[in-house]
Amino acid sequence: MNRRTFLESTSKASLAFSATPLLSSFIRTEKYKTALIGSGWWGMNILRCAVQAGQSKVVALCDVDTRQIKSAQQELSKLTSDQPKVYRDYREMLAKEKPEIVIVATPDHWHPLCCIAAIESGAHVYVEKPIGHTLMEGRAMVNAARKHNCVVQVGTHRRVSPHNVSGMDFLKSGKAGKVGMVRAFVHYGGGPGEKTPAQEPPKELDWDFWCGPAPLGEYHASMHPKGFRLHLDYANGQLGDWGIHWLDQILWWSEDPFPKQVYSTGGRAIRRDDTNAPDHQVAVWKFDDFTVEWEHRLFAGNEAEKANVGCYFYGTEGTFHMGWTDGWTFYPSNKNKPVIHQDPSLDLPDQQNIAGLWRNFLDCISTGKRPVCDIEIGHRSTNMALLGMLSYKLGRSINWDGQKELVLNDDEANKLLRRDYRGQWQYPSV
């Protein structure tokens, strides 16, 4: 796909979404049989929105931790009279329940296998970001969605957030001028942490299944739930977690879907806990007409700048900040012109916009259109983060061919575009 084709296709998708009221989802008489794989905090955030949208009958909850299942059942009982069956093995759940919609909200390293299995069972899928742990998993997910003609929505919900949509319109209208550089960042505090001894997993948790295709690592209480993101066998650190949201915003704005060169450096200057992801990192992606920089740190909370999260788009007419809880702001280069600002409109209690993304998902299931966060879009945004981590792990820059999805003239780097799976699990190839 060339740059013009990519721009036209993404513009049409954006226009199709913006022209569709968020409350216009087709209401069918029979509710969609819906299943959740990964019933923790974030999975329940998504399922809550699905139930509140009124078009889902929850038929199954699947999780390798019975504590999470019980907590999910308790919350669900307050929202609906549905009595979902519970499973540990997603394969058994898919075979027995045959859901029409599957939510995949597992740790990152499980997204590809669960998503592809759900697609192959005939379900439409809402899969959380990042879509995979290595780059070739994402390509298999895209291929599976296209082969089976399923709607696959990725949870990059900022694409439906009202201030993100209007901010993107502002940027694409040229009001910031020609943008030559974008800086994406997350600066949240923290500290060195403490090492804790490895221990036996809780009896309620099937640790071998939790690790699944990834290495069978030692269990630390800080890893589950939530803490897995800073363990590189199961996720890709702050860049893979937070970074994808803001890199996705940049690709949404850009005419160019692929970086040409990537370099990243960083390390562990402060943290002394059980994690192994970088506690600070800088990455740079070179596109044809602009450069992208990412930076994060997991210490020294940012009190010195106006924002601690988001993107600064540096244009010839001024600087545009796309933020989260602070909306967006444009600072014109001409000091005689006023600063322009829009407040955010965020859903509570999580200050995200999952409900709008879910409504778009339902609309696309009923119409057959591609969703606003289609799996191909999620794949490219995930790749941005994974390429940054690939360079970090290699300790050198890489040259990327986005069409072929290969690193140019670098066999060592290309071997890291995938990894060997453990035991019974097979790396996806569709």
C-alpha positions as CSV (number, residue, x, y, z in Angstrom):
1,M,0.0,0.0,0.0
2,N,1.5,3.4,-1.0
3,R,1.2,6.6,1.0
4,R,-1.7,8.0,-1.1
5,T,-3.7,4.7,-0.8
6,F,-3.1,4.6,2.9
7,L,-4.2,8.2,3.4
8,E,-7.3,7.8,1.3
9,S,-8.3,4.6,3.1
10,T,-7.8,6.0,6.6
11,S,-9.5,9.3,5.7
12,K,-12.5,7.4,4.4
13,A,-12.6,5.3,7.6
14,S,-12.4,8.5,9.7
15,L,-15.1,10.2,7.7
16,A,-17.3,7.1,7.9
17,F,-16.9,7.0,11.6
18,S,-17.4,10.8,12.2
19,A,-20.5,10.8,10.0
20,T,-22.1,8.0,12.2
21,P,-23.6,9.2,15.5
22,L,-22.2,7.1,18.3
23,L,-25.7,6.1,19.4
24,S,-26.8,4.9,16.0
25,S,-25.8,1.2,16.4
26,F,-28.1,-1.2,14.6
27,I,-30.3,-2.8,17.2
28,R,-31.1,-6.4,16.4
29,T,-33.7,-8.4,18.2
30,E,-31.4,-11.1,19.5
31,K,-28.4,-10.1,21.5
32,Y,-24.9,-11.1,20.5
33,K,-23.5,-14.1,22.5
34,T,-20.4,-12.4,24.1
35,A,-17.5,-13.9,25.9
36,L,-14.6,-12.4,27.8
37,I,-11.1,-13.9,27.9
38,G,-9.1,-12.2,30.7
39,S,-11.5,-11.1,33.4
40,G,-9.3,-8.7,35.3
41,W,-9.7,-5.0,35.8
42,W,-9.3,-3.9,32.2
43,G,-11.3,-6.8,30.8
44,M,-14.2,-5.8,33.0
45,N,-14.0,-2.2,31.9
46,I,-14.7,-3.4,28.4
47,L,-17.3,-5.9,29.3
48,R,-19.1,-3.3,31.4
49,C,-19.4,-1.1,28.3
50,A,-20.6,-4.1,26.3
51,V,-23.4,-4.9,28.8
52,Q,-24.4,-1.2,29.0
53,A,-24.7,-1.0,25.2
54,G,-27.6,-3.4,25.5
55,Q,-26.7,-5.8,22.6
56,S,-24.7,-8.5,24.4
57,K,-25.7,-11.6,26.3
58,V,-22.6,-12.6,28.3
59,V,-22.3,-16.4,27.9
60,A,-18.8,-17.0,29.2
61,L,-16.0,-15.7,31.4
62,C,-12.5,-17.2,30.8
63,D,-9.5,-16.7,33.1
64,V,-6.6,-18.8,34.5
65,D,-7.1,-17.1,37.9
66,T,-10.3,-18.1,39.7
67,R,-10.0,-15.1,42.0
68,Q,-10.5,-12.8,39.0
69,I,-13.4,-14.9,37.7
70,K,-15.2,-14.6,41.1
71,S,-14.7,-10.9,41.2
72,A,-16.0,-10.5,37.6
73,Q,-19.0,-12.6,38.4
74,Q,-19.8,-10.4,41.4
75,E,-19.6,-7.2,39.4
76,L,-21.5,-8.7,36.4
77,S,-24.4,-9.7,38.7
78,K,-25.0,-6.1,39.5
79,L,-25.2,-5.2,35.8
80,T,-27.2,-8.0,34.2
81,S,-29.2,-11.2,34.9
82,D,-26.9,-13.1,32.5
83,Q,-25.4,-16.3,34.0
84,P,-22.2,-16.9,32.1
85,K,-20.3,-20.2,32.3
86,V,-16.7,-20.0,33.5
87,Y,-13.7,-21.6,31.9
88,R,-9.9,-21.7,32.3
89,D,-9.1,-22.8,28.7
90,Y,-10.3,-20.4,26.0
91,R,-10.2,-23.2,23.4
92,E,-12.8,-25.2,25.4
93,M,-14.9,-22.1,25.9
94,L,-14.9,-21.2,22.1
95,A,-15.8,-24.8,21.2
96,K,-18.7,-25.1,23.7
97,E,-20.2,-21.7,23.8
98,K,-19.6,-20.6,20.2
99,P,-19.7,-16.8,21.0
100,E,-20.4,-14.3,18.3
101,I,-18.3,-11.6,20.0
102,V,-15.1,-12.3,22.0
103,I,-13.2,-9.7,24.1
104,V,-9.5,-10.5,24.5
105,A,-8.1,-8.7,27.5
106,T,-5.4,-11.0,28.6
107,P,-1.7,-10.1,29.2
108,D,0.0,-9.0,25.9
109,H,1.7,-12.3,25.1
110,W,-1.7,-14.1,24.9
111,H,-3.4,-11.6,22.5
112,P,-2.5,-13.3,19.2
113,L,-3.4,-16.9,20.0
114,C,-6.7,-16.0,21.7
115,C,-7.7,-13.5,19.0
116,I,-6.9,-15.8,16.1
117,A,-8.7,-18.7,17.7
118,A,-11.8,-16.6,18.3
119,I,-11.7,-15.4,14.7
120,E,-11.3,-18.9,13.4
121,S,-14.3,-20.0,15.5
122,G,-16.4,-17.4,13.7
123,A,-16.5,-14.6,16.2
124,H,-15.9,-10.9,15.9
125,V,-13.2,-9.7,18.2
126,Y,-12.4,-6.7,20.4
127,V,-8.7,-7.2,21.3
128,E,-6.7,-5.0,23.6
129,K,-3.5,-3.2,22.6
130,P,-0.8,-3.9,22.0
131,I,-2.0,-6.6,19.7
132,G,1.0,-8.8,20.2
133,H,4.4,-9.3,21.7
134,T,6.4,-9.7,18.4
135,L,5.8,-8.2,15.0
136,M,4.9,-11.3,13.0
137,E,2.1,-12.2,15.4
138,G,0.3,-9.0,14.3
139,R,0.5,-9.9,10.6
140,A,-1.0,-13.3,11.4
141,M,-3.9,-11.6,13.2
142,V,-4.5,-9.3,10.3
143,N,-4.5,-12.2,7.8
144,A,-6.9,-14.2,10.0
145,A,-9.3,-11.3,10.2
146,R,-9.3,-10.8,6.4
147,K,-9.5,-14.6,5.6
148,H,-12.6,-15.0,7.8
149,N,-14.1,-11.6,7.1
150,C,-14.4,-10.8,10.8
151,V,-14.6,-7.4,12.4
152,V,-11.6,-7.0,14.7
153,Q,-11.5,-3.8,16.8
154,V,-8.3,-2.8,18.7
155,G,-8.7,-1.0,22.0
156,T,-6.9,2.2,21.0
157,H,-9.9,4.1,22.2
158,R,-8.4,7.6,21.8
159,R,-9.5,7.4,18.2
160,V,-13.1,8.0,19.3
161,S,-12.3,10.4,22.2
162,P,-14.0,13.8,21.2
163,H,-11.1,16.0,21.9
164,N,-8.7,13.6,20.0
165,V,-11.0,13.6,17.0
166,S,-11.3,17.4,17.0
167,G,-7.6,17.8,17.6
168,M,-6.9,15.5,14.6
169,D,-9.2,17.7,12.5
170,F,-7.2,20.7,13.6
171,L,-3.9,19.2,12.7
172,K,-5.1,17.8,9.4
173,S,-6.6,21.1,8.4
174,G,-3.1,22.6,8.4
175,K,-3.7,25.1,11.2
176,A,-0.5,24.1,12.9
177,G,1.4,24.5,9.6
178,K,3.8,21.9,8.3
179,V,4.8,19.6,11.1
180,G,8.4,18.5,11.0
181,M,8.7,16.7,14.4
182,V,6.5,15.0,16.9
183,R,7.5,14.3,20.5
184,A,5.5,11.6,22.4
185,F,6.1,11.1,26.1
186,V,4.9,9.7,29.4
187,H,6.5,11.0,32.5
188,Y,5.1,9.4,35.6
189,G,6.8,9.0,38.9
190,G,7.9,6.0,40.8
191,G,11.0,4.9,42.5
192,P,13.6,2.1,42.8
193,G,11.2,-0.4,44.2
194,E,12.3,-3.5,46.1
195,K,13.3,-7.0,45.1
196,T,11.0,-9.7,46.4
197,P,11.8,-13.4,46.4
198,A,10.2,-15.7,43.9
199,Q,7.4,-17.7,45.4
200,E,4.9,-20.4,44.7
201,P,2.0,-19.1,42.6
202,P,-1.4,-18.9,44.5
203,K,-3.4,-22.0,44.3
204,E,-6.1,-20.1,42.4
205,L,-3.8,-19.3,39.6
206,D,-2.7,-21.7,36.9
207,W,0.8,-20.2,36.4
208,D,1.9,-22.5,33.7
209,F,-1.2,-21.6,31.6
210,W,-0.7,-17.9,32.4
211,C,2.8,-18.0,31.0
212,G,1.5,-20.1,28.0
213,P,3.6,-19.6,24.9
214,A,6.1,-17.4,26.7
215,P,8.9,-18.7,28.9
216,L,7.9,-20.3,32.2
217,G,9.3,-17.7,34.5
218,E,9.5,-17.4,38.3
219,Y,6.3,-16.1,39.9
220,H,6.5,-12.8,41.8
221,A,3.5,-11.3,43.5
222,S,4.1,-8.0,41.7
223,M,3.6,-9.6,38.3
224,H,0.0,-10.5,38.4
225,P,-2.3,-8.8,38.1
226,K,-1.2,-5.7,36.1
227,G,2.5,-5.9,36.9
228,F,3.4,-8.1,33.9
229,R,3.9,-5.0,31.6
230,L,7.4,-4.4,32.9
231,H,8.5,-8.0,32.4
232,L,9.8,-8.3,28.8
233,D,8.9,-12.0,28.4
234,Y,5.3,-11.1,28.6
235,A,5.1,-7.4,27.4
236,N,7.2,-4.6,26.1
237,G,7.5,-2.2,29.0
238,Q,6.2,1.4,29.0
239,L,6.8,1.8,25.3
240,G,4.6,-1.2,24.5
241,D,1.9,-0.2,27.0
242,W,1.6,3.6,27.0
243,G,3.6,4.2,23.9
244,I,1.2,2.6,21.4
245,H,-1.6,5.0,22.3
246,W,0.5,8.0,21.4
247,L,2.3,6.5,18.4
248,D,-1.2,5.5,17.1
249,Q,-2.2,9.2,17.3
250,I,0.9,10.1,15.2
251,L,0.0,7.5,12.6
252,W,-3.6,8.7,12.5
253,W,-2.3,12.2,11.7
254,S,0.5,11.1,9.3
255,E,0.3,10.6,5.6
256,D,3.1,8.0,6.0
257,P,2.2,4.6,7.5
258,F,5.8,3.4,8.0
259,P,9.0,4.7,9.6
260,K,12.2,4.2,7.6
261,Q,14.7,4.1,10.4
262,V,14.4,3.4,14.1
263,Y,16.8,3.9,17.0
264,S,16.3,3.5,20.7
265,T,18.4,3.6,23.9
266,G,17.7,3.6,27.6
267,G,18.2,1.4,30.6
268,R,17.6,0.8,34.2
269,A,19.2,3.7,36.1
270,I,16.9,3.7,39.1
271,R,14.6,0.7,39.5
272,R,15.9,-2.2,41.6
273,D,12.8,-4.4,41.7
274,D,11.9,-7.7,40.0
275,T,11.1,-6.1,36.6
276,N,13.5,-6.0,33.6
277,A,12.0,-3.4,31.3
278,P,13.8,0.0,30.9
279,D,12.9,2.5,33.5
280,H,13.8,5.3,31.1
281,Q,13.9,5.1,27.3
282,V,14.2,7.3,24.3
283,A,13.3,6.1,20.8
284,V,13.4,7.9,17.4
285,W,11.6,7.0,14.2
286,K,12.6,8.7,10.9
287,F,9.8,9.1,8.4
288,D,10.2,10.7,4.9
289,D,9.0,14.1,6.0
290,F,9.2,14.2,9.8
291,T,10.8,12.7,12.8
292,V,9.1,11.1,15.9
293,E,10.7,11.0,19.3
294,W,9.4,9.0,22.3
295,E,10.6,9.4,25.9
296,H,9.5,7.9,29.2
297,R,10.8,7.5,32.7
298,L,9.5,5.5,35.6
299,F,10.9,7.9,38.2
300,A,11.1,11.6,38.9
301,G,7.4,12.5,38.3
302,N,7.1,15.4,35.9
303,E,6.3,18.6,37.7
304,A,8.5,20.8,35.6
305,E,6.5,20.9,32.3
306,K,2.9,21.7,31.4
307,A,2.0,18.1,30.6
308,N,3.2,14.7,31.7
309,V,1.6,12.6,28.9
310,G,0.7,13.1,25.2
311,C,2.2,14.3,22.0
312,Y,3.7,17.7,21.0
313,F,3.4,18.3,17.2
314,Y,5.9,21.0,16.2
315,G,4.6,22.9,13.2
316,T,5.6,26.1,11.3
317,E,2.5,27.9,12.7
318,G,3.0,26.7,16.3
319,T,3.1,23.8,18.7
320,F,0.1,21.5,19.3
321,H,-0.2,19.4,22.4
322,M,-2.5,16.4,22.2
323,G,-3.1,15.3,25.8
324,W,-5.4,13.1,27.8
325,T,-7.1,14.5,30.9
326,D,-6.1,18.0,29.8
327,G,-7.5,17.9,26.3
328,W,-5.6,19.6,23.5
329,T,-3.9,23.0,23.3
330,F,-2.4,24.9,20.4
331,Y,0.3,27.5,21.1
332,P,0.7,29.7,18.0
333,S,4.2,30.9,17.0
334,N,2.7,34.4,16.5
335,K,2.5,35.8,20.0
336,N,-0.3,38.1,18.9
337,K,-2.6,35.2,18.2
338,P,-4.5,33.5,21.1
339,V,-3.8,30.1,22.5
340,I,-6.6,27.7,21.4
341,H,-7.8,24.9,23.8
342,Q,-10.4,22.2,24.0
343,D,-11.2,20.4,27.2
344,P,-11.5,16.6,27.2
345,S,-14.8,14.6,27.3
346,L,-14.0,11.4,29.1
347,D,-16.1,8.5,30.4
348,L,-16.0,7.7,34.1
349,P,-14.8,6.0,36.1
350,D,-11.7,5.2,34.1
351,Q,-11.5,8.5,32.1
352,Q,-11.3,6.5,28.8
353,N,-13.8,6.3,25.9
354,I,-14.3,2.6,25.6
355,A,-18.1,3.0,25.2
356,G,-17.8,4.9,22.0
357,L,-15.3,2.4,20.6
358,W,-17.7,-0.4,21.4
359,R,-20.6,1.3,19.7
360,N,-18.4,1.7,16.6
361,F,-17.6,-2.0,16.9
362,L,-21.3,-3.0,16.9
363,D,-22.0,-0.7,14.0
364,C,-19.3,-2.4,11.9
365,I,-20.6,-5.8,12.8
366,S,-24.0,-4.9,11.5
367,T,-22.8,-3.0,8.4
368,G,-19.7,-5.0,7.5
369,K,-17.5,-1.9,7.5
370,R,-14.0,-1.7,8.9
371,P,-13.9,-0.3,12.4
372,V,-12.2,2.9,13.3
373,C,-9.5,0.9,15.1
374,D,-9.2,-1.9,12.6
375,I,-6.7,-4.7,13.2
376,E,-4.5,-3.4,10.4
377,I,-4.3,0.0,12.1
378,G,-3.6,-1.6,15.4
379,H,-0.9,-3.8,13.8
380,R,0.9,-0.7,12.4
381,S,0.7,1.2,15.7
382,T,1.9,-1.8,17.7
383,N,4.8,-2.2,15.2
384,M,5.9,1.3,16.0
385,A,6.4,0.3,19.6
386,L,7.8,-3.1,18.9
387,L,10.4,-1.6,16.5
388,G,11.5,0.8,19.2
389,M,11.9,-2.2,21.6
390,L,13.7,-4.2,18.9
391,S,16.3,-1.4,18.5
392,Y,16.6,-1.1,22.2
393,K,17.3,-4.9,22.6
394,L,19.8,-4.9,19.7
395,G,21.5,-1.7,20.9
396,R,21.7,-0.2,17.4
397,S,19.5,1.4,14.8
398,I,17.5,-0.5,12.2
399,N,16.2,0.3,8.7
400,W,12.6,-0.8,8.2
401,D,10.8,-1.9,5.0
402,G,7.2,-1.4,6.0
403,Q,5.8,-2.9,2.8
404,K,7.7,-6.2,3.3
405,E,7.8,-5.9,7.1
406,L,11.5,-6.8,7.3
407,V,14.6,-5.1,8.6
408,L,16.9,-4.3,5.8
409,N,20.2,-6.2,5.6
410,D,20.0,-7.4,9.2
411,D,19.5,-11.1,9.8
412,E,19.9,-10.8,13.6
413,A,17.1,-8.2,13.8
414,N,14.8,-10.2,11.5
415,K,15.1,-13.2,13.8
416,L,13.6,-11.1,16.6
417,L,10.5,-10.3,14.6
418,R,9.1,-13.5,16.0
419,R,10.1,-15.9,18.8
420,D,9.9,-19.6,19.6
421,Y,6.8,-20.6,21.6
422,R,7.0,-22.9,24.5
423,G,5.7,-26.4,24.8
424,Q,2.4,-27.2,23.0
425,W,1.9,-23.7,21.7
426,Q,2.6,-22.9,18.0
427,Y,3.6,-19.5,16.7
428,P,0.7,-18.3,14.6
429,S,1.0,-18.4,10.8
430,V,-2.1,-17.5,8.8
